[in-house]
Amino acid sequence: MAAMVGLFWVTPDAVYVGSPPNAIGIGVRLTAEGLEATDPASPRTWTWAELRSAVVEDVPRHDPVGRATKALGAMISAAIGSDYLGEGPPEMKLRLETEEGTHEVTVHSAAAGGYSAGETRLSQELLDRFVAGTAHPRAVEEWGREHAVEGTPDPRAREVLLHAWARQ
């Protein structure tokens, strides 16, 4: 079991930006030491100290109409026996700034209906604090070990968690 909190996918063993690694292994994991891009073709790691910034771009926004359209597309596809007529999960970009330059990593959205503006902002602020060293991913990891099996909390609880993690 896992939980989605803001832009993070939290399991009892790991924390990811966006969704966990897809079938071919592409994803970005947060660790106590930094970020791990798990792309089998070009795995990379960056320590928090190496990073000047980590910004998630192209975040899909919560859109109840878009969510309904995707659900309808999935139902039609199932009814006619074809593959889903829509696209896969939306791609987001994680833009990392280091002393050597800019690195861009693709991550996939874990939210079928997009992310709320509040959770997106709070998630980005938390990433900023990880990079600055004023917050630590350990708080998210600990919460995952204790609570991820309970599933995704309600929206207000997710925002409370993001605030709490930023203070630890």
PyMOL CGO cylinders between C-alpha atoms (Angstrom):
from pymol import cmd
from pymol.cgo import CYLINDER

trace = [
    CYLINDER, 0.00, 0.00, 0.00, 1.08, 3.57, -0.56, 0.3, 1, 1, 1, 1, 1, 1,
    CYLINDER, 1.08, 3.57, -0.56, -0.11, 7.13, -0.09, 0.3, 1, 1, 1, 1, 1, 1,
    CYLINDER, -0.11, 7.13, -0.09, 0.01, 10.21, -2.23, 0.3, 1, 1, 1, 1, 1, 1,
    CYLINDER, 0.01, 10.21, -2.23, 0.81, 13.40, -0.33, 0.3, 1, 1, 1, 1, 1, 1,
    CYLINDER, 0.81, 13.40, -0.33, 1.27, 16.44, -2.51, 0.3, 1, 1, 1, 1, 1, 1,
    CYLINDER, 1.27, 16.44, -2.51, 3.69, 15.66, -5.33, 0.3, 1, 1, 1, 1, 1, 1,
    CYLINDER, 3.69, 15.66, -5.33, 5.09, 12.70, -3.39, 0.3, 1, 1, 1, 1, 1, 1,
    CYLINDER, 5.09, 12.70, -3.39, 4.27, 9.00, -3.54, 0.3, 1, 1, 1, 1, 1, 1,
    CYLINDER, 4.27, 9.00, -3.54, 5.06, 7.53, -0.13, 0.3, 1, 1, 1, 1, 1, 1,
    CYLINDER, 5.06, 7.53, -0.13, 5.46, 3.80, 0.57, 0.3, 1, 1, 1, 1, 1, 1,
    CYLINDER, 5.46, 3.80, 0.57, 6.69, 2.05, 3.72, 0.3, 1, 1, 1, 1, 1, 1,
    CYLINDER, 6.69, 2.05, 3.72, 10.13, 1.74, 2.06, 0.3, 1, 1, 1, 1, 1, 1,
    CYLINDER, 10.13, 1.74, 2.06, 10.55, 4.79, -0.19, 0.3, 1, 1, 1, 1, 1, 1,
    CYLINDER, 10.55, 4.79, -0.19, 9.47, 8.30, -1.16, 0.3, 1, 1, 1, 1, 1, 1,
    CYLINDER, 9.47, 8.30, -1.16, 9.16, 9.33, -4.82, 0.3, 1, 1, 1, 1, 1, 1,
    CYLINDER, 9.16, 9.33, -4.82, 8.55, 12.58, -6.65, 0.3, 1, 1, 1, 1, 1, 1,
    CYLINDER, 8.55, 12.58, -6.65, 5.41, 11.88, -8.69, 0.3, 1, 1, 1, 1, 1, 1,
    CYLINDER, 5.41, 11.88, -8.69, 4.63, 8.23, -9.19, 0.3, 1, 1, 1, 1, 1, 1,
    CYLINDER, 4.63, 8.23, -9.19, 6.89, 5.33, -8.24, 0.3, 1, 1, 1, 1, 1, 1,
    CYLINDER, 6.89, 5.33, -8.24, 9.08, 3.91, -11.03, 0.3, 1, 1, 1, 1, 1, 1,
    CYLINDER, 9.08, 3.91, -11.03, 7.02, 2.78, -14.00, 0.3, 1, 1, 1, 1, 1, 1,
    CYLINDER, 7.02, 2.78, -14.00, 7.24, -0.63, -15.68, 0.3, 1, 1, 1, 1, 1, 1,
    CYLINDER, 7.24, -0.63, -15.68, 10.56, 0.22, -17.32, 0.3, 1, 1, 1, 1, 1, 1,
    CYLINDER, 10.56, 0.22, -17.32, 11.97, 1.67, -14.10, 0.3, 1, 1, 1, 1, 1, 1,
    CYLINDER, 11.97, 1.67, -14.10, 11.81, 5.43, -14.68, 0.3, 1, 1, 1, 1, 1, 1,
    CYLINDER, 11.81, 5.43, -14.68, 11.21, 7.46, -11.52, 0.3, 1, 1, 1, 1, 1, 1,
    CYLINDER, 11.21, 7.46, -11.52, 12.85, 9.74, -8.96, 0.3, 1, 1, 1, 1, 1, 1,
    CYLINDER, 12.85, 9.74, -8.96, 13.35, 8.63, -5.38, 0.3, 1, 1, 1, 1, 1, 1,
    CYLINDER, 13.35, 8.63, -5.38, 14.03, 10.95, -2.45, 0.3, 1, 1, 1, 1, 1, 1,
    CYLINDER, 14.03, 10.95, -2.45, 16.56, 9.68, 0.07, 0.3, 1, 1, 1, 1, 1, 1,
    CYLINDER, 16.56, 9.68, 0.07, 18.23, 11.09, 3.16, 0.3, 1, 1, 1, 1, 1, 1,
    CYLINDER, 18.23, 11.09, 3.16, 21.28, 11.76, 0.99, 0.3, 1, 1, 1, 1, 1, 1,
    CYLINDER, 21.28, 11.76, 0.99, 19.56, 13.32, -2.04, 0.3, 1, 1, 1, 1, 1, 1,
    CYLINDER, 19.56, 13.32, -2.04, 17.70, 12.37, -5.22, 0.3, 1, 1, 1, 1, 1, 1,
    CYLINDER, 17.70, 12.37, -5.22, 18.04, 9.17, -7.28, 0.3, 1, 1, 1, 1, 1, 1,
    CYLINDER, 18.04, 9.17, -7.28, 16.85, 9.10, -10.89, 0.3, 1, 1, 1, 1, 1, 1,
    CYLINDER, 16.85, 9.10, -10.89, 16.07, 5.42, -11.42, 0.3, 1, 1, 1, 1, 1, 1,
    CYLINDER, 16.07, 5.42, -11.42, 16.02, 5.44, -15.23, 0.3, 1, 1, 1, 1, 1, 1,
    CYLINDER, 16.02, 5.44, -15.23, 17.75, 2.16, -16.18, 0.3, 1, 1, 1, 1, 1, 1,
    CYLINDER, 17.75, 2.16, -16.18, 19.26, 3.79, -19.29, 0.3, 1, 1, 1, 1, 1, 1,
    CYLINDER, 19.26, 3.79, -19.29, 20.92, 6.59, -17.33, 0.3, 1, 1, 1, 1, 1, 1,
    CYLINDER, 20.92, 6.59, -17.33, 20.65, 6.31, -13.55, 0.3, 1, 1, 1, 1, 1, 1,
    CYLINDER, 20.65, 6.31, -13.55, 21.88, 9.41, -11.71, 0.3, 1, 1, 1, 1, 1, 1,
    CYLINDER, 21.88, 9.41, -11.71, 22.15, 10.58, -8.14, 0.3, 1, 1, 1, 1, 1, 1,
    CYLINDER, 22.15, 10.58, -8.14, 22.56, 14.03, -6.64, 0.3, 1, 1, 1, 1, 1, 1,
    CYLINDER, 22.56, 14.03, -6.64, 23.24, 14.80, -3.00, 0.3, 1, 1, 1, 1, 1, 1,
    CYLINDER, 23.24, 14.80, -3.00, 21.25, 17.55, -1.35, 0.3, 1, 1, 1, 1, 1, 1,
    CYLINDER, 21.25, 17.55, -1.35, 24.52, 19.48, -0.94, 0.3, 1, 1, 1, 1, 1, 1,
    CYLINDER, 24.52, 19.48, -0.94, 25.14, 19.33, -4.72, 0.3, 1, 1, 1, 1, 1, 1,
    CYLINDER, 25.14, 19.33, -4.72, 21.75, 20.79, -5.55, 0.3, 1, 1, 1, 1, 1, 1,
    CYLINDER, 21.75, 20.79, -5.55, 21.12, 24.50, -5.82, 0.3, 1, 1, 1, 1, 1, 1,
    CYLINDER, 21.12, 24.50, -5.82, 17.44, 23.94, -6.64, 0.3, 1, 1, 1, 1, 1, 1,
    CYLINDER, 17.44, 23.94, -6.64, 14.94, 21.20, -7.45, 0.3, 1, 1, 1, 1, 1, 1,
    CYLINDER, 14.94, 21.20, -7.45, 11.80, 22.44, -9.21, 0.3, 1, 1, 1, 1, 1, 1,
    CYLINDER, 11.80, 22.44, -9.21, 8.89, 20.32, -10.44, 0.3, 1, 1, 1, 1, 1, 1,
    CYLINDER, 8.89, 20.32, -10.44, 7.49, 21.78, -13.66, 0.3, 1, 1, 1, 1, 1, 1,
    CYLINDER, 7.49, 21.78, -13.66, 4.47, 20.96, -15.84, 0.3, 1, 1, 1, 1, 1, 1,
    CYLINDER, 4.47, 20.96, -15.84, 2.46, 19.81, -12.83, 0.3, 1, 1, 1, 1, 1, 1,
    CYLINDER, 2.46, 19.81, -12.83, -1.05, 18.84, -13.95, 0.3, 1, 1, 1, 1, 1, 1,
    CYLINDER, -1.05, 18.84, -13.95, -3.63, 20.90, -12.08, 0.3, 1, 1, 1, 1, 1, 1,
    CYLINDER, -3.63, 20.90, -12.08, -6.70, 19.42, -10.44, 0.3, 1, 1, 1, 1, 1, 1,
    CYLINDER, -6.70, 19.42, -10.44, -9.45, 19.54, -13.06, 0.3, 1, 1, 1, 1, 1, 1,
    CYLINDER, -9.45, 19.54, -13.06, -12.74, 17.77, -12.23, 0.3, 1, 1, 1, 1, 1, 1,
    CYLINDER, -12.74, 17.77, -12.23, -13.86, 18.03, -15.88, 0.3, 1, 1, 1, 1, 1, 1,
    CYLINDER, -13.86, 18.03, -15.88, -10.62, 16.50, -17.17, 0.3, 1, 1, 1, 1, 1, 1,
    CYLINDER, -10.62, 16.50, -17.17, -10.89, 13.72, -14.61, 0.3, 1, 1, 1, 1, 1, 1,
    CYLINDER, -10.89, 13.72, -14.61, -14.42, 12.91, -15.74, 0.3, 1, 1, 1, 1, 1, 1,
    CYLINDER, -14.42, 12.91, -15.74, -13.30, 12.88, -19.38, 0.3, 1, 1, 1, 1, 1, 1,
    CYLINDER, -13.30, 12.88, -19.38, -10.48, 10.43, -18.62, 0.3, 1, 1, 1, 1, 1, 1,
    CYLINDER, -10.48, 10.43, -18.62, -12.83, 8.18, -16.67, 0.3, 1, 1, 1, 1, 1, 1,
    CYLINDER, -12.83, 8.18, -16.67, -15.32, 8.23, -19.53, 0.3, 1, 1, 1, 1, 1, 1,
    CYLINDER, -15.32, 8.23, -19.53, -12.55, 7.38, -22.01, 0.3, 1, 1, 1, 1, 1, 1,
    CYLINDER, -12.55, 7.38, -22.01, -11.50, 4.44, -19.87, 0.3, 1, 1, 1, 1, 1, 1,
    CYLINDER, -11.50, 4.44, -19.87, -15.09, 3.16, -19.63, 0.3, 1, 1, 1, 1, 1, 1,
    CYLINDER, -15.09, 3.16, -19.63, -15.61, 3.44, -23.41, 0.3, 1, 1, 1, 1, 1, 1,
    CYLINDER, -15.61, 3.44, -23.41, -12.33, 1.65, -24.04, 0.3, 1, 1, 1, 1, 1, 1,
    CYLINDER, -12.33, 1.65, -24.04, -13.34, -1.16, -21.69, 0.3, 1, 1, 1, 1, 1, 1,
    CYLINDER, -13.34, -1.16, -21.69, -16.78, -1.41, -23.29, 0.3, 1, 1, 1, 1, 1, 1,
    CYLINDER, -16.78, -1.41, -23.29, -15.41, -1.76, -26.83, 0.3, 1, 1, 1, 1, 1, 1,
    CYLINDER, -15.41, -1.76, -26.83, -12.57, -4.00, -25.74, 0.3, 1, 1, 1, 1, 1, 1,
    CYLINDER, -12.57, -4.00, -25.74, -9.70, -1.74, -26.76, 0.3, 1, 1, 1, 1, 1, 1,
    CYLINDER, -9.70, -1.74, -26.76, -6.78, -0.27, -24.90, 0.3, 1, 1, 1, 1, 1, 1,
    CYLINDER, -6.78, -0.27, -24.90, -7.39, 3.00, -23.11, 0.3, 1, 1, 1, 1, 1, 1,
    CYLINDER, -7.39, 3.00, -23.11, -7.97, 5.69, -25.73, 0.3, 1, 1, 1, 1, 1, 1,
    CYLINDER, -7.97, 5.69, -25.73, -6.32, 8.39, -23.63, 0.3, 1, 1, 1, 1, 1, 1,
    CYLINDER, -6.32, 8.39, -23.63, -2.71, 8.92, -22.77, 0.3, 1, 1, 1, 1, 1, 1,
    CYLINDER, -2.71, 8.92, -22.77, -0.68, 7.46, -19.95, 0.3, 1, 1, 1, 1, 1, 1,
    CYLINDER, -0.68, 7.46, -19.95, -0.01, 9.46, -16.81, 0.3, 1, 1, 1, 1, 1, 1,
    CYLINDER, -0.01, 9.46, -16.81, 1.01, 13.06, -17.49, 0.3, 1, 1, 1, 1, 1, 1,
    CYLINDER, 1.01, 13.06, -17.49, 4.72, 13.75, -17.50, 0.3, 1, 1, 1, 1, 1, 1,
    CYLINDER, 4.72, 13.75, -17.50, 6.24, 16.32, -15.22, 0.3, 1, 1, 1, 1, 1, 1,
    CYLINDER, 6.24, 16.32, -15.22, 9.80, 17.62, -15.33, 0.3, 1, 1, 1, 1, 1, 1,
    CYLINDER, 9.80, 17.62, -15.33, 12.07, 17.81, -12.34, 0.3, 1, 1, 1, 1, 1, 1,
    CYLINDER, 12.07, 17.81, -12.34, 14.60, 20.55, -13.12, 0.3, 1, 1, 1, 1, 1, 1,
    CYLINDER, 14.60, 20.55, -13.12, 17.72, 20.25, -10.98, 0.3, 1, 1, 1, 1, 1, 1,
    CYLINDER, 17.72, 20.25, -10.98, 20.30, 23.04, -10.77, 0.3, 1, 1, 1, 1, 1, 1,
    CYLINDER, 20.30, 23.04, -10.77, 23.82, 22.11, -9.72, 0.3, 1, 1, 1, 1, 1, 1,
    CYLINDER, 23.82, 22.11, -9.72, 27.21, 23.77, -9.96, 0.3, 1, 1, 1, 1, 1, 1,
    CYLINDER, 27.21, 23.77, -9.96, 27.73, 21.88, -13.24, 0.3, 1, 1, 1, 1, 1, 1,
    CYLINDER, 27.73, 21.88, -13.24, 24.49, 23.16, -14.77, 0.3, 1, 1, 1, 1, 1, 1,
    CYLINDER, 24.49, 23.16, -14.77, 20.87, 22.14, -15.25, 0.3, 1, 1, 1, 1, 1, 1,
    CYLINDER, 20.87, 22.14, -15.25, 19.63, 18.56, -15.33, 0.3, 1, 1, 1, 1, 1, 1,
    CYLINDER, 19.63, 18.56, -15.33, 16.10, 17.65, -16.33, 0.3, 1, 1, 1, 1, 1, 1,
    CYLINDER, 16.10, 17.65, -16.33, 14.49, 14.41, -15.20, 0.3, 1, 1, 1, 1, 1, 1,
    CYLINDER, 14.49, 14.41, -15.20, 11.09, 13.12, -16.29, 0.3, 1, 1, 1, 1, 1, 1,
    CYLINDER, 11.09, 13.12, -16.29, 8.68, 12.01, -13.58, 0.3, 1, 1, 1, 1, 1, 1,
    CYLINDER, 8.68, 12.01, -13.58, 5.10, 10.86, -14.00, 0.3, 1, 1, 1, 1, 1, 1,
    CYLINDER, 5.10, 10.86, -14.00, 2.11, 12.25, -12.17, 0.3, 1, 1, 1, 1, 1, 1,
    CYLINDER, 2.11, 12.25, -12.17, 0.62, 10.00, -9.52, 0.3, 1, 1, 1, 1, 1, 1,
    CYLINDER, 0.62, 10.00, -9.52, -2.62, 12.01, -9.42, 0.3, 1, 1, 1, 1, 1, 1,
    CYLINDER, -2.62, 12.01, -9.42, -5.14, 10.92, -12.05, 0.3, 1, 1, 1, 1, 1, 1,
    CYLINDER, -5.14, 10.92, -12.05, -7.05, 14.18, -11.67, 0.3, 1, 1, 1, 1, 1, 1,
    CYLINDER, -7.05, 14.18, -11.67, -4.07, 16.48, -11.18, 0.3, 1, 1, 1, 1, 1, 1,
    CYLINDER, -4.07, 16.48, -11.18, -2.77, 18.21, -8.08, 0.3, 1, 1, 1, 1, 1, 1,
    CYLINDER, -2.77, 18.21, -8.08, -4.33, 21.08, -6.14, 0.3, 1, 1, 1, 1, 1, 1,
    CYLINDER, -4.33, 21.08, -6.14, -2.54, 24.42, -6.23, 0.3, 1, 1, 1, 1, 1, 1,
    CYLINDER, -2.54, 24.42, -6.23, -2.03, 24.30, -2.45, 0.3, 1, 1, 1, 1, 1, 1,
    CYLINDER, -2.03, 24.30, -2.45, -0.44, 20.86, -2.42, 0.3, 1, 1, 1, 1, 1, 1,
    CYLINDER, -0.44, 20.86, -2.42, 1.74, 21.76, -5.39, 0.3, 1, 1, 1, 1, 1, 1,
    CYLINDER, 1.74, 21.76, -5.39, 2.98, 24.92, -3.67, 0.3, 1, 1, 1, 1, 1, 1,
    CYLINDER, 2.98, 24.92, -3.67, 3.59, 23.17, -0.32, 0.3, 1, 1, 1, 1, 1, 1,
    CYLINDER, 3.59, 23.17, -0.32, 5.38, 20.27, -2.05, 0.3, 1, 1, 1, 1, 1, 1,
    CYLINDER, 5.38, 20.27, -2.05, 7.67, 22.67, -3.88, 0.3, 1, 1, 1, 1, 1, 1,
    CYLINDER, 7.67, 22.67, -3.88, 8.37, 24.54, -0.65, 0.3, 1, 1, 1, 1, 1, 1,
    CYLINDER, 8.37, 24.54, -0.65, 9.28, 21.22, 1.00, 0.3, 1, 1, 1, 1, 1, 1,
    CYLINDER, 9.28, 21.22, 1.00, 11.66, 20.35, -1.85, 0.3, 1, 1, 1, 1, 1, 1,
    CYLINDER, 11.66, 20.35, -1.85, 13.21, 23.82, -1.51, 0.3, 1, 1, 1, 1, 1, 1,
    CYLINDER, 13.21, 23.82, -1.51, 13.77, 23.17, 2.20, 0.3, 1, 1, 1, 1, 1, 1,
    CYLINDER, 13.77, 23.17, 2.20, 15.37, 19.77, 1.50, 0.3, 1, 1, 1, 1, 1, 1,
    CYLINDER, 15.37, 19.77, 1.50, 17.80, 21.48, -0.90, 0.3, 1, 1, 1, 1, 1, 1,
    CYLINDER, 17.80, 21.48, -0.90, 18.50, 24.28, 1.61, 0.3, 1, 1, 1, 1, 1, 1,
    CYLINDER, 18.50, 24.28, 1.61, 19.05, 21.74, 4.40, 0.3, 1, 1, 1, 1, 1, 1,
    CYLINDER, 19.05, 21.74, 4.40, 16.33, 23.27, 6.60, 0.3, 1, 1, 1, 1, 1, 1,
    CYLINDER, 16.33, 23.27, 6.60, 14.11, 20.17, 6.40, 0.3, 1, 1, 1, 1, 1, 1,
    CYLINDER, 14.11, 20.17, 6.40, 14.94, 16.50, 6.03, 0.3, 1, 1, 1, 1, 1, 1,
    CYLINDER, 14.94, 16.50, 6.03, 13.29, 13.71, 3.99, 0.3, 1, 1, 1, 1, 1, 1,
    CYLINDER, 13.29, 13.71, 3.99, 13.61, 11.49, 7.05, 0.3, 1, 1, 1, 1, 1, 1,
    CYLINDER, 13.61, 11.49, 7.05, 10.30, 12.90, 8.35, 0.3, 1, 1, 1, 1, 1, 1,
    CYLINDER, 10.30, 12.90, 8.35, 8.50, 11.77, 5.19, 0.3, 1, 1, 1, 1, 1, 1,
    CYLINDER, 8.50, 11.77, 5.19, 10.22, 8.36, 5.30, 0.3, 1, 1, 1, 1, 1, 1,
    CYLINDER, 10.22, 8.36, 5.30, 9.20, 7.85, 8.93, 0.3, 1, 1, 1, 1, 1, 1,
    CYLINDER, 9.20, 7.85, 8.93, 5.60, 8.79, 8.19, 0.3, 1, 1, 1, 1, 1, 1,
    CYLINDER, 5.60, 8.79, 8.19, 5.62, 6.32, 5.27, 0.3, 1, 1, 1, 1, 1, 1,
    CYLINDER, 5.62, 6.32, 5.27, 6.82, 3.45, 7.46, 0.3, 1, 1, 1, 1, 1, 1,
    CYLINDER, 6.82, 3.45, 7.46, 4.07, 4.14, 9.98, 0.3, 1, 1, 1, 1, 1, 1,
    CYLINDER, 4.07, 4.14, 9.98, 1.14, 5.32, 7.83, 0.3, 1, 1, 1, 1, 1, 1,
    CYLINDER, 1.14, 5.32, 7.83, 1.51, 4.67, 4.07, 0.3, 1, 1, 1, 1, 1, 1,
    CYLINDER, 1.51, 4.67, 4.07, -0.37, 1.38, 4.37, 0.3, 1, 1, 1, 1, 1, 1,
    CYLINDER, -0.37, 1.38, 4.37, -3.44, 3.38, 5.43, 0.3, 1, 1, 1, 1, 1, 1,
    CYLINDER, -3.44, 3.38, 5.43, -3.61, 4.95, 1.96, 0.3, 1, 1, 1, 1, 1, 1,
    CYLINDER, -3.61, 4.95, 1.96, -3.86, 8.55, 0.81, 0.3, 1, 1, 1, 1, 1, 1,
    CYLINDER, -3.86, 8.55, 0.81, -5.11, 10.95, 3.49, 0.3, 1, 1, 1, 1, 1, 1,
    CYLINDER, -5.11, 10.95, 3.49, -7.85, 13.49, 2.74, 0.3, 1, 1, 1, 1, 1, 1,
    CYLINDER, -7.85, 13.49, 2.74, -6.78, 16.82, 1.15, 0.3, 1, 1, 1, 1, 1, 1,
    CYLINDER, -6.78, 16.82, 1.15, -6.69, 18.84, 4.38, 0.3, 1, 1, 1, 1, 1, 1,
    CYLINDER, -6.69, 18.84, 4.38, -4.62, 16.16, 6.15, 0.3, 1, 1, 1, 1, 1, 1,
    CYLINDER, -4.62, 16.16, 6.15, -2.15, 16.11, 3.22, 0.3, 1, 1, 1, 1, 1, 1,
    CYLINDER, -2.15, 16.11, 3.22, -1.59, 19.86, 3.54, 0.3, 1, 1, 1, 1, 1, 1,
    CYLINDER, -1.59, 19.86, 3.54, -1.09, 19.51, 7.31, 0.3, 1, 1, 1, 1, 1, 1,
    CYLINDER, -1.09, 19.51, 7.31, 1.49, 16.78, 6.68, 0.3, 1, 1, 1, 1, 1, 1,
    CYLINDER, 1.49, 16.78, 6.68, 3.39, 18.89, 4.14, 0.3, 1, 1, 1, 1, 1, 1,
    CYLINDER, 3.39, 18.89, 4.14, 3.52, 21.78, 6.65, 0.3, 1, 1, 1, 1, 1, 1,
    CYLINDER, 3.52, 21.78, 6.65, 4.70, 19.44, 9.43, 0.3, 1, 1, 1, 1, 1, 1,
    CYLINDER, 4.70, 19.44, 9.43, 7.41, 17.84, 7.29, 0.3, 1, 1, 1, 1, 1, 1,
    CYLINDER, 7.41, 17.84, 7.29, 8.74, 21.28, 6.34, 0.3, 1, 1, 1, 1, 1, 1,
    CYLINDER, 8.74, 21.28, 6.34, 9.22, 22.08, 10.03, 0.3, 1, 1, 1, 1, 1, 1,
    CYLINDER, 9.22, 22.08, 10.03, 11.23, 18.91, 10.81, 0.3, 1, 1, 1, 1, 1, 1,
]
cmd.load_cgo(trace, "trace")
